[in-house]
């Protein structure tokens, strides 16, 4: 075996397994399997044009050398991004720990209690610091969170406001520039008119439904917004506030001022800047708006024994139910980063956070006083961490950059300096020294920081926060390490067993891909640092864009969208801009097959499109004749088709070329959803099937970890028609010649985790990528061959083959009293996370093994499913105490003195021999979902307090 071939480490099944797998499937070779699976007309005729693959050692050497081209200056730029200290205990035990970063979204609550508790800590931190009533499990970044706040305020307008089409939204000129750009992108398609101005001169007209303020302002001024919010309320204008989370330790909370919604980023709470992300945004609002909240909410409920159990609440808000009526298409949180931020709050507690905030403020205050002595005057009348000074910007910049220091230069004579947790007294003296040199004066170095405050008395926080035990009991490293481990043990992740989620592609996240994320040369760069300081990043990102162009067959890529849903939206906005550039603004009809992902219609609605749903055939394919009729019917207004390939049902539709040509013939463009790209790479591509744009889920096909439900990255790749419209950024120039405004806050989105996909492609190369696709198809068809005698397979291709995933139909088992949920819960007893439940068809399981799994693991899963099938056969509708209905079985239940069930403890916990080797125990019994929705609690307060 070649020990330096990464592909052999990444792909689980080897040459020795092939003959057995092919015999089980009933084919002679992989090529025969592909012939029977894959439409020949769309096969690529030559290998992908990529560099030769690197070994893991070569890649890590390469990435370290490339990282040296990044210049890590002291950063005082601010604008929503700050150097932060990542506590080593959190870096090692969460950020670098596959037990945390390989977990899936906590849809199966019984095997996700640790992660759910960690996110509940995050929600509690947000609720208490913002002064609001309810918070979600995080959003993507501050800019998109502000846009979600705007959409929520638009959705909760009064009946009269909706009747009179009140559509103006005031945005303070103090807003961060990147946030404004995202607001501009999001507002236009849904009919919101932005009005940007000074909040002190706002006229509170009845034409406005909402307002967005920045706290503190973008250059550090702290305003008391109490009177503004009160006057807005008198005029039925609801106010959102974008707030700095660390400042809320010292400043009156927006909730106490009367805000309706508060958003921001938790990056300052122990998350590296990473050239823009990923970072967990926060979103908090009033309880009365919970049904309009975007994203996920973690709530407290009980299990069937009445014990406390956590779960994702308010599931009916998900896009697969609301679809085109959804006000948000968010399907990703930033869970891994939210866990880190929550652990930061746990580790430091209220007193530690107070110490950090005091030190940051004292650094700003001390510097302001010393600069005043030099005749350099600070103009903010009340500030927390950012001072605004008048000086010759060009002269200061030259001296600062020579000293490897970055400030933010507002104009030729105004400089903004934002202080942070890492700032020391030596740093303060360096800053003062730079300005002293600029004005040709001597200064006496400071020895201590000035404790006196420069926050106006009316803005000083007086309320307490984070008094719960969890924030006051884990301040030593031993305590926190054990707490993190305690939670980790409650979660099933990829380091325990296969997670065979159809559509979600839970593949190996190789350690060599992950290691560079901890390197200071990569994770310490500010996204708005001068471009010449980020040469390593620009080289890597441009190379990744080029690699993705090769894989997709397209000519342009933007990495800015920081989730799959953001990628969908970006693709549709590029299509919208293309039509507008040709005078075809009337082209607004978007055709979407009924089998599409729920985010597709939600994204189209957000892009201001008119959604027409087309039929699918009984075989699960697009009904081409119905599509043809619709395309012709709406040919004068046709904007685009949204199509997933292979289909959402896990089939390569042979009519795909006919479908895309049909759309083009009627004046539309084709958007391809890249959720199933793992079944295309190296064999075909979106350009070949006739698409104009596709989004890619880098957290699926290209190996970025799911991280318990995020981070995700959703770049879009486009053809020549759409390259001019790729999105821009107001601070760093990116995008096309006719660029749309920003999709997310940072110019390259979550740039840090793009290193993972870059490494994945560099180490696999063309042959490795193609073999990954082949083995994904091989593994799926092997499992199909083993399972189809026991479970009906709902859809398959024309020759009876699956693509990279398959759907097991479990609806008939209701005759035995068994629902698909019972199978999902019983799989936990066998040590497995359930496949995708009831998507895209209710009452089914969608199974995707990926290429990373080895043959023994595939067999273990198949054995488990076959064993469960026998248990289903033994069940009856009248038997409420059967083994599936009681699943999962906890350790406490199996070791209890009392056992009242008609099956043995051994059958409950160890139904197959392999389980005893590596038993995973769910920490709670089945969670009562309805109870949790009726009694919504989403913070650490004891449940009794809410009853």
N, C-alpha and C positions, 0 to 999 in steps of 0.2 A: 504493500500500500504506500502511495506517495504521501508522506507526512506533511509536505508543504503545499498540497493542493486543497485550497479552501473549499471547493465544491464538494469534495469527498467528506468534509466535516459538516457541511451545511445540509446536504441531501441525505436523508436518513436511510433509505433503502439502497443496498449495494448490489454489485454484480452477482453475488452469491444468492441473492433473494429472487433474482429475475425469473429464473425458470419456473419456480414454484408459483410466483404471482401470475405469470403469463398463462400457465396451465390452468390455474383457478379461474382466470378471466375467460379462457377459451380462445386464445390467439397464439400465433407462433412467435411474434416479435412485437416490440414497442411500435415499430413502423406500421405493422398491421393494425394495432390498436388505434394509432393516430389516424390511419386511413378510414377506419370505421367510426371515428369520433368527429373528425374535423373536415369541414368542407374544403375540397381540394382547390377550389377556385380562389381562395383567399390565403393560401399558404405562401409565405415569403419564399422567393426564389434564391436568395443568398443569405449568408450569415450576417448577423448584426456587425456593423463597422465600429467595433470598440477596441480599446487597447488590450494587449495581452494581460491575462489575469495576474495579480500579485499574490504572493503568499501572505499569510497574516503578519509575519515578521517584516516583510518588505513593505506592506501597507503601513504598519505602525511607524516604521522608520520614515517613510514618505510623509506621513501626516505630521510627525514631529518637525521635520525639516520645513514643511509648508507653513506650519504654525509659527515658525520663527520669523516669517515675513509679516506677521501681524505685530504692530507696535502697541504694547500695553502701556498707555500713558495714564497718569492720574486723571480721573474723569470727574469734572465738576459741571458737566453739561446740563444735567437734570432733564427737563421735559418728559418726566414720567419714568426715567430709567436711572438707576443709581447703583454704584458698587455696593455689594452686600457681603457680609460674612456668612458663608455656609458652614454652620457648625459641623465639625468633622464627624461627630456621632451620627448626624443626619445624613451627611454625604455618604458615609460608608454603609450605614444600615438601611437607608431608603433609596437614595439616588443611584447607588451602585449595586443594589441588591435585587437580583432577578425575582425574589419572592414578592417584591413590590412592583417592579417595572414590567413584568410579563403577565400580570393579572388582567382579566377582562372586565369590562363594564359590569357592575354588580347587579345584573338582572336576576341572578340566582342568589338570593340574599343569604340563605343558610350557610353557604360556603364563601361568604364575603364579609363576615361580621367585623373583621379587623379593619379592612379598608373603610367600611361604612362608619365605624367609630372614628377613624382618623379624619374623615370628611366632615362628620358631625362636629368635631373639634374646630375645623376650619370654619364651618357655618356659624358656630357659636362665637368665634373670634370676630367674624365680620359683623354679626348682629350687634354685639356689645360695643365694638369700636364705632360703628356707624350710628348707633342709637335707633336702629330700625327693628321691625317685628319679625321679619322672616328673610332668610338668605338662601341662595341656591348653592349647589356643589361646585361652583366656579364656571366662568366663561373663558373666552379665548384670549382677549387682551382688553386694555382699557378702551380703545377706540370702538371696537365692535360691541363691548358692553354698553357704552354710551348710546350706540345706535339701537341696541335692544331696548334700552330705557326709553328712547324716543318712540319706538314702536309700541311699547307697553302703554305709554301715556296717550298715544293716539288711539289705542284700542279701548282704553277706559274713559274716553271722553263721555261727557254727559249726553243724555238723549237729545237735548236741544242742540248741543254742539254738533252731533252727528247729523241731525236733521238739517242744520244750516251749513253743513260742510265747512265747519271751522277747521282750518288746516295750517295755520301759521305756528311756527315753533321758533321761539327766541333762543339764540345761542350767544352767550357772553363772549366778547372779544378776548377774554382772558383764557379761553379754552386752549388746550394743547393743539398745535397745528395739525398733527396727524389725526387727532380725534375729529377735528372739524372736517378734514378730508373724507373720513369714513362716513360721517353724518351726511355730507353732501352726496356721497354715492348712494346711501340707503334711502334718503328722503325722496328724491325725485320720482322713482318708479311708483311709489305708493301714494303720491299726491300730497306730500308735505312740503310746504314752502318755508325754507330756512330764512330767518332774519337775524343777522349778526350785528351786535351793537354793544353799547356800554350799559351794564345793568343799572347804573345810577341814574340814567336818563330814560329808561324804558317806560313806555306810557300805559302798560297794562290794558291794552285794547281788547275788546271782546272778540277780535279776530284771531286771538291766540288761544291755543289749548294747553300749551306747555312751554317750559323753559329749561335750559341746561346751563349750570354754573360750574366753575372750576374752583376747587378749594384745597389749598391756596391757589392763587392765580398762576399762570404759566411762568411768570418771572418772580414768584414768591410772595406777592402781596396777599396778606390774610384779610379778607373782608368778613364782616359780620352780616350774614344774609338774613337774619331773623326778620327784619322789617320788610325786606323784599318778598320773602316767602309768604308772610302774613298778608301783604297787599295783593299778591298774586292769588292767594286763596279766596280773597274777597271777590275777585273777578273770575273765579272758577278756572284759574290757570294752575296746573299742577307742576311742581318743580323737581327736576332731577339735579343731583349734584355729583360731579366727578371729583373724588376726594383722594388725597394721598394718605395711605393707611397708617404710616408711621406718625404723621402729623396728628392723627386723631387721638393718639395717646396724650397729647398736650392741648389739643383744641376742642372747643365745644363741638359735639357731634352734629352732623347734619340733621339727624333725626330729632334732636332737641330743638333745632331751628324750625322744624316742620316740613322737612323735605318729604317728597312722595316716593323717591327712589334714589339710591346712592350706589355709585359704581366706582371702580378703580382697579388697580393692579396690586397684587400682593407680592410683587417681585422683591420689594425691600425686606421681606420677611424670609431671608436666607435662601434666595434663588439667584443664581448667577445671571448677569446681563445677557451673555451669549449672543451678542450682536443682534438682539431683538426678541429672543424667545427660545423655548416656550416659557411662558409665565402664566400663573393662574390669575385671571381677572376675578373680581368679586361683584356680586349683584345682590342688593338688599332692598326690600320694599315693605309696604304695609301689608298686613295679613289680608285685607280686603281685596288686594290685587293678585293673590296667589294663583288664581286660575288663569291669569294672563302672563305669568312669569315665564321667561324662556329657560331652557336648559333643564337640569335635573335638580330635584330636591331630595335630600336624605331625611327620612322621618323616623320617629320612634314608634314602634308598634309592640305587639306581643306575639309569642308563638302559641301553639295549640295547648301548651301547659300553662299559659298565662305569664311566662317569663318575658322579660324585656328583650326585644329583638328589633334590629334596625332593617330598613329596606328603602328602596327608591319609591317615593310617594307620588301620588297624583299621576298615575300612568296614563290616564285618558288624555293627557295633554300631548302625548307623543304624536309625531307627524304621521305615523302610519294609521292613525285614527282620524286626525283632523285634515290631513293632506292639504288640499289647496286652501282650506279655511284656516290653516295654521298662521299665526302672526310671526313665527320664527321658524327657521329651518335648522336650528342648532341641534346637532346630534353628538357633539363631542364636548366634553368638559376638559379641563387641564388637571385631571385627578392627581397624577403623580406630583405635580407642582403644588397643588392644593394641600396634599398630604404633607409635603415638606414645609409649607408655610404654616400649617396647623401645628406641626411638630415644633417649629421655631417658637410659636406662642406658648406651647406646653413647656418647652425647655427653659425659656426665659421667664415666663410668668408675668404678671402685671408689674411687679417691682423691677424685673430685668428690662422689660420694654420701656418702663419709665426712665431707667438709667440710660438706655441707648438713646431715647428721644431727647433727654436732657443734654447729653453729650453732643449730639448733632446740633441742637439749637445753640449751645454754648460756643461751639466752633464757629457758627455763622455770626453770632453776636460779637465774639472776640475779634474776628476778622473785620467786621464792620467798624468797630471802635478804632482799631489800629489804622485802617485805611482812612478814616476821617482825620486822624492825626496827620496823615500825609497829604491832606487836602483833596483826597479822592472820596467824594461824597456818595453815601448810600441813600437811595431814594425811597425804599419801601418803608412805610410808616409802621407796619406791623408784619412780622415775618416769623416763620418757623425755621426753615433750613436754607432758604435761598435769598441772597442779597443782590440788589441791582445797583451797579455803580457807574459813575460817569468818568470815562477816561478815553485816551486815544486807543481805539480798539486795535488798529494795525500794529502800533508799537508794542502793545501788551501781548498780542498774539505771537509776534516774532520771538519775544523773550520767553513766553510761556512754552511754546513748542520746542524751543531750544532746551528747556528744562523738563520736557516730556510731560507737560500739563495741558489739559484741554478745558477751556471755559466755553460758554455760549455767547457768541457775539451778536447781539440784537441788531445793532447798527454801528455806524462808524464811531460813535462815542458812548455807546451803552453796552455794558458787559454784565451777564448774569452768571452768578457763581452758586452752585448747589452743593451743599455739604452732605456727608453721608456717614454711615456707621464705621467705615474704615478710616475716616479722617483722624489723624493724630495731631498732637501739638507741633511736631516737626512739619507736618503738611501745612498747618496754619501758617507757620513761619515761612515756609517756601512760597506760599501764595502772597503773603505780605511782601516778601523779598522781591517777587516778580514785579509788583506794582511800584515798589520803592525804586527799583532800577529804571522803570519806565519814566518816572518823574525826576530821576536823578537825586534822590534823597536817601539819607541814612535812616535805619530804624533799629530799635532795640528789640531783639527777639523776646516773645512772650514765654513765660514759664508756666503759667496756669491759665486755664480757660475762665472767662468771666461768667459767674453763675447767674447774674441778673438777666431777666428776660426782656425780650423786645416783642412780646405778644401783647396786643391790646387787652386790657382787663376783661372786656366784654366777651373776648374770644377764648379765654382760658378755661379748660375743661375742669369741672368740679365733680362730675359723676364718676363713680367707681366702675371697674370692668374686670372681667375674668376672675371672679371670686370662687369659681367651682374648684373642687378638689383636684381635678385633672390638670389644671393650670398652676397648681401650687404644691405638687408632690413629686415632680420629676426633674429636679434642677441639678442633680449630680449626673455625671455621664453613666454611671452604673444604673441609676434609676431609669434614665431615658432609654438606654440600650435594652434593658429588660422589658420596658413598656412596649417599645417598638417590636421586639421579638414576640411578646405575648399577642399582639395584634396580628403579626405576620402568620403565626401558627393557626389563626382562624380562617385564613384565606387559601383557597386552592389556586395555584398559579401554574405556569408552564414548567416550573422546576419540580413539580410533582407529577403531572401527567398531561397527556394530550388534551387540548381544548379544540374540539372539532367543529367550530362554529362556521356554518355556511354563511357566505357573504362577508365574513369578518377576517378570514385568513390569519389565524393565530400561528404564525410560523416562528422558527427560531430567531431570536435576537442575539446574534453572536457577540461574545465578549469583546472580540477584536474591533467590532463596529462601535461598541459602547465606550471603550476606554478613552478615546480622545475627548469625550464630553467633560472629563474631569481635568483636562489640561488647561492651565491658566492662560496660555496663548490663544486658546479658543473661547473659553467661557467668560473672559474678563473684558471683552470689547464692547463699548457703547455703540448702539446702532446708528447714532448720528455723529460718531467720530469722523474726522476728515477721511475721505476715501483712501488717501495714500497711506493711512495707518492700518488699513484692513486688506492689504495686498493678498495675504494668505486666504482670507475669506472670499474675496472677489474671485481669485483664481479657482478655488474649490467650487463656489456656487455657479460660476460660469461653465465650469467643466461638467457639473451635475446637470445643468440645463441642457448642455450639448448631448450628454449621455441619454437624457430623457427624450430629446428630439430624435435620436437614433432609434430608441426603443419604440417610439410611437409613430415614426415616419413623418413627423411634422417639422416645422422650421423655426418655431419660437416657443419659449416657455417662460412663465413667471412662477417663482417659488413663493410669492407673497401670501396666497390663501393659507391660513393656518388650521384648516380642518377640511374634511371631504365636502361638507356642506358649503363651506366658503368657496371651495373650488367650483362646485356646481353653480353657485351664484355668480362667481367671476366669469365663468364661461358664458352664461346667459347674458350678463351685462356687456361682454365683448360683442356678442351677436347683436344685441340691441344697438350698440354704438355703430356697428357695421351698417345695419339697415338705415340708421339715422344719417350716416355720412352720405348715403346714396339718395336721400330724400324720401326714404321709405318708412317714415315713422309709423305709418299705419300698419306695418307688418308686426302684429302683436300676438298672433295665434300660435300657441305652443301645443303640439300634439304629444301626448304622453300615454303609452300603453298602460292598461289597467294593472299589469303585473309589476310596474316600476316601484323602486324604492320610495317610501313615503316622503323622503326629503326632496324628491324631484318636483312634485307639484307644489310643495311649500316654497322651494327656491324660485320656481317660475312665478308664483304669486308675488313674492318679494321683488322680482324683477319687473313687475307691472304687466305681466303677460296674461292673455286670455287662454285658459286651459281647456283643451278638448281631449277627453279620455277616449282612447281607441280600444277596440276589443282584442282579446286573445282567443286563440283556438282551444278546443278541449285538450290538445296536446301541450298547451302552455306556451305556444309560440305567438308572435304578433300575427293577428288576422290581416294579411296583406290586402285583401279586397276591401275590408273596412277602412284600413289606413289609406288606400288609394281613393276611396270615396270621400274621405275627410280632407285629404290633401287637395283634391280637385275642388271640393266645395269651398274651401277657404284659400284657394290659390292666390287671390289678390291680397290676402291679409296674412298669409303664412309666414311666420318668423322662423320656426325650427321644430325639429323632432328631438325628444330626449329618449335615447335608447341605451339599454345596458347590453353588453356583449362579452361573453356568452350571456344568454338571457338570465333574468332573475331566477328562472326555474332551473338553471344549470344545464342549458342545452345550447349548442352551437346552431343557430338558425341558418339554414342553407340559403334562405332568401334575403340575407342581409344586404347584399349588393343591390338587389332589386329595390329594397326598401330605401336605401340612402339615395339611389338615383331618382326614385319617385319624388322625394322631398326636393332635391335640387331642380328637377324638371318643373316644379311648381313654385320656385322662387325662394325656398327656405334653405336653411343650413341645418346641419346635423350635429347635435351635441351627444357625445358618447360618455356615459357614466362609467368611470374606470374601476368600479367596485370589484369587478371580476377580471381585472387585468392579469392576475396570476395565471390565468388560463390562456393568455395571448402572447406573453413576452417571448420573442424569438421565433414564434410560429406564424403569427400574423401581427397586424397592428391597426390602430384606428384609422390611419390614413389609407391603408389598403382596403378596408371595408367601406370607405367612402365618408367617414366623419370629417368634420371641419375643426372640431375642438373636442378634447377630452380632459376630464380631470383625473388625476391619479391619487390614490390613497397611499402615501408613502408609509403610513402605519399599517398597511396591509401587504401589498405586493413587494414593497421595497424595504421591509424589515425594521422600520421604526417600531418600538414596542407600543402596545396599547396602553400600558401604564395604568391599568385599572379603569380605563375609560377616557384616556387622553394622556399625553399629547397626540395630536394628529397633525398631518401636513397634507394639503390638497392642491398641489400645483396644477395649473392648466397648461396644456401643450396645444398649439394652434397651427393652422396652415397660413400661407402667405396673406390670405384675405384678412385674417384677424390679428396678425402681428402688430399693426399700427395701434391697436386699441388695448394692448396689455397695460395693467394698472400702474399708476405713478405713486409717488410719495412727495409730500410738500417740503421735506427737509433734505433728503438725499435723492438725486435725480435717478430715477429708474423708469422703465416702461416704454411704450411705443411713441411714435411721432404724434399720434392723435389719442394719447393715453386717456383712459377713464380715470376718475379720481380713485383714491385708495380703497382697497378691499380690506386691509387690516392695518394695524398701527405702524409696524416696522417695514422698512423697504423690502426686506427679503423674508418677512414673516418670521417663523420659528427657525432661524438660521442655524442655531447650534445643533439641532437634531438632524439637519440635512447632512451632517457629517456621517450619520449612520447609513443613509441610502447611498451616499457617495462611496463609502467603504464597501458596501454590499455589491455594488456594480463593479468597482475596481477589483475586488477579490474574486468575483465569479467570472467576469469577462463574458464574451459572447456565448461560448459553448456552455459555460456554467449556468448562465441565465436561461438558455434554451432547455438545458437538461432539467433545470428546476421546474419549468412548465411541464415538460414531459412526465416528470415523476409526480407532479401534482395530479395529472390526469391518470397516470398509472395507479397511484394509491387510491384515488376515488373509485376507479373501476374495479380494483381488487376488493374494496370494501363492499361495493355494490354486488359483486358476484357472491360474496359470503353472506350478505344480508337479505338478498331478494327472495330467498325461499322462506324467509320468516316475516318480512315486512313488504307490503306493496311499495314499489318505487313509483312515485307519481308521474314523473316525466323522464323521457330519455330521447336521445337523438334518433335519426331515421334508421340506424342500424342497431338500436338498442343500447347505445353507450351513453354514459354520463360525461359531462365535461370534467371540471375539477371539483364538483360538489353534486350532491343528489338530495332528493326530498323523500323522506320516509313517511308514508301516509298512515297516520295512527287513528283516524276518525272512526274506523269500524270497531275499535276496541271499546268504544263506549257501550257496546252491547254487553261487554263484560264488566261494565261499571268503571272502566279505566279511561282517564283523560290523558292527553299528551303531557300535561303538567305533572301527573303522577309518575310518568316515565322519567321526566327530567329530574324529579326529586329522588327517585330510586337510584338513578345513575350515581348520585353522590355516595351512596353506600358502597358502590363498586369503585370509588376513587376517581370518578370522572365528572367534569363539568358537562352539562347538557349541551348538545348542538343547539342551533338557533331554533327557538320554539315559536311555532305559529306564524312564521314569516318565510316566504311570501304568501303562504296558504294557511289559514287557520286549521288547527288540529294536526299539524305536521311537524317533523323535525328535519331541518336542513343540515346535512353533514358535509364538512369539508376537512379532509385530513391534512392538507398542505404537503409539500415535498419534504419537510423537515423530519417527519416521523418515521421511525424504523419499523421493520416488519413485526417484531414482537409486540410493539405498542399498538399497531393497527389490529393485531390479532386479539390483544387484551380487550380493546374496545368492542370488537365484533363479538367476542365471547360474552362480554357483559350484556350487549344488546340481545343476543340469542337467549341468554339465561333469563333476562327480563321478559322476553316473549313467552317463555314457558310459564313464568309467574302470571302473566296476563291470562294465559289459557286456563290456569287454575282459579282465576277470579270469577266472581259472579256479581251481578248488580246488587244483590241483597247483602253481600258480605262487606260491611263497612269497616271491618277490622283486618282487612287483608294487608299484605306486606307492602304493596305499592301505595295504598292510601295513607299508611303510617310513616312512609319514608319522608325525610331521611331519619335514620336512627342515630341518636347521639350516644356518647360514651356513658353519660349519666343515666340514660334510659336503659341501655343494655346491662349496666352493672347494678341497677336498682334491685332492692330486695324483692320488690313486687314485679311480677311479669304476668300480664293477663291476656297475652296475645296467643292466637291459635297456631303460631309457628315458633320455631326455636330461636333463641338468641343468636346462635351461630348462623342460621339462615338470614337473620336480620342484618348482621354486621359483617359476616364473612361468607357470602354466598358462593364465592369461587376461591380456589386455592391461592392464587397470586396475591389476593388482597392482604393477607396476613403479613406479607413481607414489608408492606409500605402503606399501612392503613392510615387513611385521612378521616378524621372524625369531624363531621359538621358540629358547630358549637351551639346551635339552637335547633329545635324542631321546626316544623313547617310554620312559616310566618303568616300571620293573619293580615292579609293586605287590606281588606275592607275596614278593619278596626283602625289601622294606621291612617287611612284617609278620613275616617269620621273624627278622629282625634289627632289632628295634625300637629305634631311637635317636631321642630327641626333644629333644636339646640340642646345643650347638655343639661338644661334644667330638669329636675326630677319630674317624672310624668304626673305625679300627684298634683304638681303646681298648676297643671293645665286642666284639671278635671272639675 
